[in-house]
Amino acid sequence: MIQFVLGWRPSGGLDVGPAADALAGVVAREGFLDPARLGRWRAPDGHAGLAWVAHDPAQLGGVEYVHAEERRLALFAGRPVRWDAGGRQADGVGPLDPGAYLEPSTAWRDALDGRWAAARYDDAARELEVGADALGAYPLFTAEAHGARWFSNAPAALAALAGARELDPLALAGLLGGGWSPSGDPLWAAVRRLPRGIVLRLRAGGEDQRAELLTSEDVVALLGAGFDPAAAADTLVAGLRALADWPGRPSVVPVTGGRDSRLILAAALHGGFPFATTTGGAPGAPDVEAGRALARAAGVEHELLGQDPHGDMYTEPERAAEVVALLSAGTACLADAAGFPLGPVEGPLTLWHSGQGGEIARGYYGPVRSMGRRSPRGELVERIYAAFTGRRPGREAPLNATGARLVREHLHDWAEEQLDAGAAPADVPDLFYLERRMATWAGPSHGCVEPVKDTTSALWSRALLAHELGASTGERAHELFALRVLERLAPQLVDVPFADGRPWPAHEGRLGRRARRARALTGKAAAELARRGRARSGSRVATDSDAAAPDPFGKVHRLVRDRVLAQPHHPAWAVLDRPPVERLLGAAPAALDVMSRYYVWRLASVFLVDEYAAAAIDPDRPGAPPRAAVGNH
């Protein structure tokens, strides 16, 4: 892992000292990298400068992230791979040489895939280029400070450099209501995220240029264009093989009871590289049993994921909130922090080959009924809002009218952009998963584990996207991409039961689907009755007597309750609805369903971080559309 702050001042005279100080302070508080390894570089006339800290190359198979000469600089971050001209084979080793990025970005940017960011400076041309991957897997941020423009993968360092004091109300409402910032911007208003797939070219004395690696129109054109299971299987294997080809670093394939990790396991069986499999959870848990069954069917060893010796979100919630804030600046949250590290590891860093991204091809957010081509209002925006916030009858996100308006406004504008790019309304939820859930939720979450491992996502690939979106809306709803690719790569894994007990949708008839939905509704009703029963039989107010309960969430719930209620003037109240928050925190922990617990973790992500409490906020920013334009409230 590298954390860097890269500065640009077209008039020259850049001072990299403040950036180095800001980065060193953040790195020291994070506790993963050694601040003594801080490096600095400055162009002769001060047009560009860099401060960076990285792991010891001994943990990275000897790889260095930065190539610095007197008048030239290049760097990369993450795990890039490079496809050949025909798109059939990918190179995993060449992109690990930072010198490969010294050439103008036109020589390499379109061939790169994976989770990456890169930058180069050439003093002869007085030219800086900086950008990140086409799908938004690697977040890059920017801010202005000390008369210069800065770019970084460490948003908290940019916030410190810019002296940030004000929170972004949309990012805050998104984090508290939905679990992440829907725009991808950090909580600090002074720091903005660069759009996905953007490569900037900045020249002293010239106009800034911006190249877009994958436009919205490009993505929309892939929808329903058809997919080839054989070609998709070959691309998946080639991509995963390249991602694993980082000499000196071990590969791990985490397997769960879902659809996508078994696709990665199937590809790994054809990849020709050594790997281990693991599953997180307690013995006997559905995910663990499904993971073991998959490993047996694949003929590979399997082990349980060990505990982090530094603690976790349950044992050290305040430290977890601090680390997530430092690594993501509010673009990730504690509700997703299972597995987030709180301290460094020794030895080579792992390559963690996840199945994230497979959801792009399987209608994750469900179907949308027919509606007018030019009417994203109503059902479409409300469906996305409900999916984002976890709303259902009897449960609303704890946002006040201002917070809900800000989120709906953003979703409305985003949906309009997709329709303007040519998307059909029925495809917009799948685009939301790709453009918002993956790029602005999964990307920052992967960044929170980067201090101890590089997460790869062979299914979240520019090379594979045409196959994943090429299925029709109905085929995506029936998960045909995953099924057909798995049948080709590892048919022995097809019939291994899923942890949720559901069959493949394509193997289930209409009556079966109706029966399953009826059982699911019955199960939800029974669970809700049981929850209400626990709420009636237990105290409505959480007390210290809950400490005897085996559920570790009880301790966290009490801490968050006390901290939230002790801060009646916290800036987060600008977007929160106080009565629902008080009911949420006053309920017995056992009475809270999974989503309600997520709401508590989201509150913890904000109220347990001291810097946010001292910030200012202005929720009444101009330009909001009228209520009629953003759906029902």
C-alpha positions in Angstrom: 0.0 0.0 0.0 1.0 3.5 -0.7 -0.5 6.7 0.6 0.4 9.9 -1.3 -0.3 13.6 -1.7 0.6 15.0 -5.1 0.7 18.7 -5.7 0.4 20.9 -8.8 1.2 24.6 -9.1 1.3 25.9 -12.7 3.2 29.0 -11.7 5.9 27.0 -9.9 7.3 27.5 -6.4 5.3 24.6 -4.8 6.1 23.8 -1.2 5.6 20.1 -0.5 6.3 20.5 3.2 2.7 21.1 4.4 1.5 18.1 2.4 4.3 15.9 3.9 3.3 17.1 7.4 -0.4 16.4 6.8 0.3 12.9 5.4 2.7 12.0 8.2 0.2 13.0 10.8 -2.6 10.9 9.3 -0.3 7.9 8.7 0.9 8.0 12.4 -2.7 8.0 13.6 -3.7 5.2 11.3 -1.0 3.0 12.6 -0.3 0.8 9.5 2.6 2.5 7.8 5.9 3.7 9.2 6.0 7.6 9.1 9.8 7.3 9.1 9.5 5.9 5.5 8.0 9.2 4.3 9.4 10.3 1.0 9.4 13.7 -0.7 10.0 14.8 -4.3 9.8 18.2 -5.9 10.3 19.3 -9.5 13.2 21.7 -10.0 11.0 24.8 -10.5 8.3 23.6 -8.1 5.5 23.0 -10.6 4.8 19.6 -9.0 5.7 17.8 -5.8 5.0 14.6 -4.0 4.9 13.2 -0.5 4.4 9.5 0.1 4.6 6.6 2.5 4.5 2.9 1.5 4.9 -0.5 2.9 8.4 -1.9 3.0 9.0 -3.6 -0.4 9.8 -6.8 1.5 6.0 -7.1 2.2 5.2 -6.3 -1.5 7.4 -8.8 -3.3 10.1 -6.1 -3.8 7.7 -3.7 -5.6 8.2 0.0 -5.2 5.2 2.3 -6.1 7.2 5.5 -7.0 9.8 6.1 -9.7 11.5 9.5 -9.1 14.1 11.2 -11.2 15.3 14.8 -11.0 12.9 15.9 -13.7 10.5 13.0 -14.1 8.1 11.2 -11.7 5.7 8.3 -12.0 3.7 6.4 -9.5 0.9 3.8 -9.2 -1.4 2.6 -6.5 -3.6 -0.5 -6.1 -3.5 -3.6 -8.3 -3.5 -2.8 -12.0 -3.3 -5.3 -14.8 -2.8 -4.7 -18.5 -4.7 -6.4 -21.4 -3.1 -7.1 -24.7 -4.3 -5.4 -27.9 -6.8 -8.3 -28.6 -8.2 -8.3 -25.0 -7.4 -12.0 -24.6 -4.5 -12.1 -22.2 -3.6 -9.8 -19.3 -0.2 -9.0 -17.8 0.0 -8.7 -14.1 3.8 -8.1 -13.6 4.5 -5.2 -16.1 2.1 -2.8 -14.4 3.9 -3.3 -11.1 6.9 -1.2 -12.4 6.2 2.5 -11.7 8.5 3.3 -14.6 5.8 2.0 -16.9 3.8 5.1 -16.2 6.5 7.6 -17.3 5.2 7.7 -20.8 2.2 9.9 -21.6 -1.0 8.2 -20.4 -2.3 7.6 -23.9 0.3 4.8 -24.0 -1.2 2.8 -21.1 -4.4 4.1 -19.7 -6.9 2.4 -22.1 -5.3 -1.0 -21.6 -5.3 -1.0 -17.8 -7.9 -2.9 -15.7 -8.3 -3.7 -12.1 -8.2 -1.3 -9.1 -5.6 1.4 -9.9 -4.6 5.0 -9.7 -1.5 6.4 -11.5 0.3 9.7 -12.1 3.2 11.1 -14.0 5.1 14.3 -14.3 7.5 15.4 -17.0 9.4 18.6 -16.3 10.4 19.1 -19.9 6.8 19.5 -20.9 5.7 21.0 -17.6 3.0 18.4 -17.6 1.2 16.4 -14.9 -1.2 13.6 -15.6 -3.2 11.9 -12.8 -6.2 9.5 -13.1 -7.8 6.3 -11.9 -9.5 3.2 -13.3 -12.6 3.3 -15.5 -15.0 1.7 -13.1 -14.2 3.7 -10.0 -12.6 0.9 -8.0 -9.8 3.1 -6.7 -11.0 6.5 -5.3 -8.8 9.5 -5.9 -9.5 12.9 -4.2 -8.6 16.5 -4.8 -8.5 19.7 -2.8 -7.0 23.2 -3.1 -4.6 24.5 -0.4 -1.5 26.7 -0.1 -2.0 28.1 -3.6 -1.9 24.7 -5.2 -4.1 21.8 -6.4 -3.5 18.5 -4.6 -4.5 14.9 -5.5 -4.4 12.0 -3.1 -5.7 8.5 -2.2 -5.7 9.7 1.5 -8.7 12.1 1.8 -8.1 12.7 5.5 -4.6 14.0 4.6 -6.1 16.4 2.1 -8.6 17.6 4.7 -5.8 18.3 7.1 -3.8 20.0 4.4 -6.8 22.2 3.5 -7.7 22.9 7.1 -11.2 21.5 6.4 -13.8 22.7 8.9 -17.2 22.2 7.1 -19.1 19.0 6.4 -20.9 18.1 3.1 -24.6 17.7 3.9 -25.3 15.3 1.0 -22.3 13.1 2.0 -23.5 13.1 5.6 -27.1 12.3 4.8 -26.0 9.5 2.5 -23.7 8.0 5.1 -26.3 8.1 7.9 -29.2 7.1 5.7 -27.7 4.7 3.2 -24.3 3.7 4.6 -22.1 5.6 2.1 -21.7 8.9 0.3 -23.8 8.5 -2.9 -21.6 11.0 -4.8 -18.4 9.5 -3.5 -17.4 12.8 -2.0 -16.0 12.7 1.6 -17.7 14.2 4.6 -15.2 17.1 4.4 -16.6 19.7 1.9 -13.2 20.9 1.1 -12.2 17.5 -0.4 -13.9 16.2 -3.5 -13.6 12.8 -5.3 -12.5 12.7 -8.9 -15.2 11.1 -11.1 -14.5 7.5 -12.0 -12.4 6.9 -15.1 -11.0 10.4 -15.4 -7.4 11.1 -16.4 -6.5 14.8 -16.0 -3.7 16.4 -18.0 -2.4 19.7 -16.5 0.1 21.8 -18.3 1.8 25.0 -17.1 0.7 27.8 -19.4 -1.8 25.6 -21.2 -5.5 24.5 -20.7 -6.3 21.6 -18.5 -7.5 18.5 -20.5 -9.7 15.7 -19.3 -10.0 12.2 -20.8 -12.9 10.0 -19.9 -12.0 6.3 -20.1 -15.6 5.0 -20.1 -18.6 7.3 -20.6 -22.1 6.8 -19.4 -23.1 6.4 -23.1 -20.5 3.6 -23.4 -21.9 1.8 -20.5 -25.5 2.1 -21.5 -24.7 0.8 -25.0 -23.6 -2.5 -23.4 -27.0 -3.2 -21.9 -28.8 -6.1 -23.5 -26.3 -6.3 -26.3 -25.7 -10.0 -25.7 -23.1 -12.0 -23.9 -21.0 -15.0 -24.7 -20.5 -17.4 -21.8 -17.5 -19.1 -23.3 -15.7 -15.8 -24.0 -16.7 -14.5 -20.6 -15.3 -17.5 -18.8 -12.0 -17.1 -20.7 -11.8 -13.4 -19.8 -12.6 -14.1 -16.2 -9.8 -16.7 -15.9 -7.3 -14.5 -17.8 -8.1 -11.5 -15.6 -7.9 -13.4 -12.3 -4.6 -15.1 -13.4 -3.1 -11.6 -14.0 -4.4 -10.2 -10.7 -2.8 -13.1 -8.9 0.6 -12.7 -10.7 2.3 -10.5 -8.1 5.5 -12.4 -7.2 6.1 -12.8 -3.5 2.5 -12.3 -2.4 0.1 -15.1 -1.5 -3.4 -15.5 -3.0 -6.5 -16.1 -1.0 -10.0 -16.9 -2.4 -12.6 -16.2 0.2 -15.7 -18.4 -0.4 -19.1 -17.8 1.0 -22.6 -19.1 0.5 -23.4 -16.7 -2.3 -23.2 -16.7 -6.1 -20.1 -14.7 -6.9 -17.3 -16.2 -4.8 -17.9 -19.6 -6.4 -17.3 -18.0 -9.8 -13.9 -16.7 -8.5 -13.2 -20.1 -7.1 -14.0 -21.7 -10.4 -11.8 -19.3 -12.3 -9.0 -19.9 -9.8 -9.1 -23.7 -10.5 -8.2 -22.8 -14.1 -5.7 -20.0 -13.2 -2.6 -22.1 -12.6 -1.6 -20.3 -9.5 -1.5 -21.5 -5.8 -4.2 -20.2 -3.6 -5.9 -20.9 -0.2 -9.7 -20.7 0.5 -11.2 -19.3 3.7 -14.6 -18.2 5.1 -15.3 -15.8 7.9 -17.7 -16.8 10.7 -18.3 -19.3 13.4 -18.3 -23.1 12.8 -21.8 -24.1 11.7 -22.8 -20.7 10.3 -24.5 -21.0 6.9 -21.7 -19.2 5.1 -19.0 -21.3 6.7 -20.8 -24.6 5.9 -21.4 -23.5 2.3 -17.8 -22.4 2.0 -16.6 -25.8 3.2 -18.9 -27.6 0.8 -17.6 -25.5 -2.1 -14.0 -26.2 -1.2 -14.7 -30.0 -0.9 -16.4 -30.0 -4.3 -13.5 -28.1 -5.8 -11.0 -30.4 -4.2 -9.1 -27.6 -2.3 -8.2 -27.0 1.3 -10.4 -24.7 3.4 -9.9 -22.9 6.8 -11.8 -20.4 8.9 -10.7 -16.8 8.9 -8.8 -16.0 12.0 -9.5 -13.2 14.4 -7.6 -9.8 14.1 -5.3 -9.6 17.2 -5.8 -5.8 17.1 -9.5 -6.2 17.7 -12.6 -5.3 15.6 -15.6 -3.1 15.4 -17.3 -4.9 18.3 -14.3 -5.0 20.7 -12.8 -1.6 19.8 -15.7 0.5 18.3 -14.1 3.9 19.0 -10.8 2.8 17.4 -12.6 1.3 14.5 -14.5 4.6 13.9 -11.2 6.5 14.0 -9.5 4.2 11.5 -12.4 4.2 9.1 -12.6 8.0 9.3 -8.8 8.4 8.7 -8.8 5.9 5.7 -12.0 7.0 4.0 -13.1 10.4 5.4 -16.7 9.2 5.7 -16.9 7.5 2.3 -17.1 4.1 4.2 -18.7 3.3 7.5 -18.8 0.8 10.4 -21.9 -1.0 9.1 -19.5 -2.6 6.6 -16.5 -2.8 8.8 -16.5 -6.6 9.5 -13.0 -7.6 8.4 -11.6 -4.0 8.5 -8.2 -4.1 10.1 -7.2 -2.0 13.2 -3.5 -2.7 13.1 -0.7 -3.8 10.8 0.3 -7.3 9.8 3.7 -8.9 9.4 5.0 -10.7 6.3 3.9 -10.5 2.7 0.6 -8.8 2.2 -2.2 -11.0 0.8 -4.0 -10.7 -2.5 -7.6 -11.2 -1.6 -9.6 -12.4 -4.6 -13.2 -11.3 -3.9 -16.3 -12.0 -5.8 -17.5 -8.4 -5.6 -18.9 -7.1 -8.8 -20.8 -10.2 -9.9 -24.0 -8.5 -8.7 -23.7 -6.2 -11.7 -24.9 -9.1 -13.8 -27.8 -10.3 -11.7 -30.4 -7.7 -11.1 -29.5 -7.0 -7.5 -32.1 -4.3 -7.0 -35.0 -6.2 -8.7 -37.3 -5.3 -11.5 -39.0 -1.9 -12.3 -42.5 -1.8 -13.7 -43.0 -0.1 -17.0 -43.1 3.7 -16.9 -42.7 6.6 -19.3 -39.4 7.1 -21.0 -39.0 10.7 -19.7 -40.3 10.1 -16.2 -37.6 9.1 -13.7 -39.8 10.5 -11.0 -42.1 8.4 -8.9 -41.4 4.7 -8.8 -37.9 4.8 -10.2 -36.4 7.3 -7.8 -38.4 6.0 -4.9 -37.3 2.4 -5.6 -33.7 3.5 -5.6 -34.2 5.6 -2.5 -35.8 2.6 -0.7 -33.0 0.3 -1.8 -30.3 2.8 -0.7 -31.8 3.6 2.7 -33.2 0.1 3.5 -36.7 1.6 3.8 -39.7 -0.7 4.1 -43.2 -0.4 5.7 -42.6 0.3 9.4 -39.0 1.3 9.0 -37.5 4.5 7.7 -34.0 5.8 7.6 -33.5 8.2 10.5 -33.2 11.2 8.2 -35.2 14.4 8.6 -36.9 16.2 5.7 -33.7 18.0 4.7 -31.6 14.8 4.7 -34.2 12.9 2.7 -34.5 15.7 0.2 -30.7 15.9 -0.3 -30.5 12.2 -1.1 -33.6 12.2 -3.3 -32.3 15.2 -5.2 -29.0 13.4 -5.9 -30.8 10.3 -7.0 -33.2 12.2 -9.2 -30.3 14.0 -11.0 -28.3 10.8 -11.4 -31.4 8.9 -12.8 -31.9 11.8 -15.3 -28.3 11.5 -16.4 -28.8 7.7 -17.1 -32.0 8.3 -19.1 -30.3 11.1 -21.0 -27.5 8.6 -21.9 -30.1 6.3 -23.4 -30.9 3.9 -20.6 -34.3 2.3 -20.3 -35.9 2.9 -16.8 -35.9 -0.9 -16.2 -32.1 -0.9 -16.5 -31.5 2.1 -14.2 -31.4 0.0 -10.9 -28.6 -2.2 -12.4 -26.7 1.0 -13.4 -27.1 2.3 -9.9 -25.4 -0.8 -8.6 -22.5 -0.4 -11.0 -22.1 3.4 -10.8 -23.0 4.1 -7.2 -23.0 1.0 -5.1 -19.7 -0.4 -6.6 -17.9 2.8 -7.4 -18.8 4.9 -4.3 -19.4 2.1 -1.8 -17.2 -0.9 -2.6 -14.3 1.2 -3.8 -13.8 3.1 -0.5 -14.5 -0.1 1.5 -11.7 -1.9 -0.4 -9.5 1.0 0.6 -10.2 0.4 4.3 -8.6 -3.1 4.0 -5.7 -2.0 1.7 -3.3 -1.5 4.7 -3.2 -5.3 5.1 -4.2 -6.8 1.7 -5.0 -5.8 -1.8 -8.6 -6.7 -2.7 -9.0 -7.8 -6.3 -12.3 -8.1 -8.1 -12.0 -10.0 -11.3 -15.8 -9.7 -11.8 -15.5 -5.9 -11.5 -13.6 -5.6 -14.7 -13.8 -3.3 -17.7 -12.9 -6.3 -19.9 -15.8 -8.3 -18.5 -18.4 -5.5 -18.3 -19.8 -6.1 -21.8 -20.7 -9.7 -20.9 -22.1 -8.8 -17.5 -24.4 -6.0 -18.9 -24.9 -7.7 -22.2 -27.5 -10.0 -20.8 -31.1 -8.7 -21.1 -32.9 -7.3 -18.1 -34.7 -10.6 -17.6 -31.5 -12.7 -18.0 -29.8 -10.6 -15.4 -32.8 -11.1 -13.0 -32.4 -14.9 -13.6 -28.6 -14.7 -12.9 -27.8 -16.4 -16.2 -24.4 -14.8 -16.5 -23.1 -16.4 -13.3 -24.9 -19.7 -14.0 -23.6 -20.2 -17.6 -20.0 -19.1 -16.8 -20.0 -21.5 -13.8 -21.3 -24.4 -15.9 -18.4 -23.9 -18.2 -15.7 -23.5 -15.6 -16.7 -25.8 -12.7 -20.0 -27.6 -13.2 -19.3 -29.5 -9.9 -20.0 -26.2 -8.1 -23.3 -25.4 -9.7 -25.4 -27.6 -7.3 -23.6 -26.9 -4.1 -26.4 -25.3 -1.9 -26.4 -21.6 -1.3 -26.4 -20.3 2.2 -29.8 -18.7 1.8 -31.3 -22.0 0.6 -32.5 -20.5 -2.7 -31.9 -22.3 -6.0 -30.6 -20.7 -9.2 -33.6 -18.6 -10.5 -33.2 -20.3 -13.9 -33.8 -23.7 -12.3 -37.0 -22.5 -10.6 -40.3 -22.3 -12.3 -42.9 -19.6 -11.9 -44.9 -21.5 -9.3 -41.7 -22.2 -7.4 -40.7 -18.5 -7.4 -44.2 -17.6 -6.1 -43.9 -20.2 -3.4 -40.4 -19.0 -2.4 -41.6 -15.4 -2.2 -44.6 -16.5 -0.1 -42.2 -18.4 2.3 -39.9 -15.4 2.4 -42.8 -13.0 3.3 -44.1 -15.5 5.9 -40.6 -15.7 7.3 -40.2 -12.0 7.5 -43.6 -11.6 9.2 -42.7 -14.3 11.7 -39.3 -12.6 12.4 -41.0 -9.2 12.8 -43.5 -10.7 15.3 -40.7 -12.3 17.2 -38.8 -9.0 17.2 -41.9 -7.2 18.5 -42.3 -9.8 21.2 -38.7 -9.3 22.3 -39.3 -5.6 22.4 -42.4 -6.0 24.6 -40.8 -8.5 26.9 -37.6 -6.5 27.3 -37.0 -3.0 28.5 -37.8 -0.3 26.0 -34.7 1.5 27.2 -31.3 -0.2 26.9 -29.7 -0.5 30.3 -26.4 -1.8 31.8 -28.2 -5.1 32.5 -27.9 -5.8 28.8 -24.1 -6.4 29.4 -24.9 -10.0 30.4 -26.3 -10.7 26.9 -24.0 -12.7 24.6 -24.7 -10.4 21.7 -21.6 -8.1 21.4 -23.7 -5.5 19.7 -25.3 -4.6 23.1 -22.1 -2.9 24.3 -21.8 -1.0 21.1 -25.5 0.1 21.2 -25.0 1.5 24.7 -21.9 3.4 23.7 -23.5 4.9 20.6 -26.7 5.8 22.6 -24.7 7.6 25.3 -22.4 9.4 22.8 -25.3 10.5 20.4 -27.6 11.7 23.2 -24.7 13.6 24.8 -24.2 15.7 21.7 -27.5 17.5 21.0 -25.7 20.2 18.9 -23.6 17.8 16.7 -23.7 19.0 13.1 -25.2 15.6 12.1 -28.5 16.7 13.5 -28.9 19.0 10.5 -29.9 15.9 8.5 -31.1 13.6 11.2 -34.7 13.2 12.6 -34.4 13.3 16.4 -37.4 11.2 17.4 -36.6 8.1 15.3 -33.0 8.3 16.4 -34.0 8.4 20.0 -36.4 5.4 19.5 -33.6 3.5 17.7 -31.2 4.1 20.5 -33.8 3.6 23.2 -34.9 0.2 22.0 -33.5 -3.0 23.5 -30.7 -4.3 21.2 -32.4 -7.6 20.7 -35.4 -5.9 19.3 -33.5 -4.3 16.4 -33.5 -6.0 13.0 -30.4 -6.1 10.8 -31.0 -2.9 9.0 -31.8 -1.0 12.3 -28.5 -2.2 13.6 -26.9 -0.8 10.4 -28.4 2.6 11.3 -26.8 2.4 14.7 -23.4 1.6 13.1 -23.8 4.5 10.8 -24.4 6.8 13.7 -21.3 5.4 15.4 -19.3 6.2 12.2 -20.1 9.9 12.8 -20.7 10.5 16.5 -17.6 8.5 17.7 -15.2 10.7 15.6 -14.3 13.9 17.5 -13.3 15.9 14.4 -16.8 15.7 13.0 -18.4 17.1 16.2 -16.3 20.3 15.9 -17.2 20.9 12.2 -19.7 23.3 10.7 -22.5 22.4 8.2 -24.8 24.3 5.9 -27.6 22.0 4.7 -29.5 24.7 2.8 -27.2 24.9 -0.2 -28.7 26.4 -3.4 -29.9 24.6 -6.5 -32.1 22.0 -5.0 -35.1 21.0 -7.2 -38.6 21.5 -5.9 -40.1 18.6 -4.0 -42.4 17.6 -6.9 -39.3 16.8 -8.9 -37.8 14.4 -6.5 -40.6 11.9 -5.8 -42.8 11.4 -2.8 -41.8 12.2 0.8 
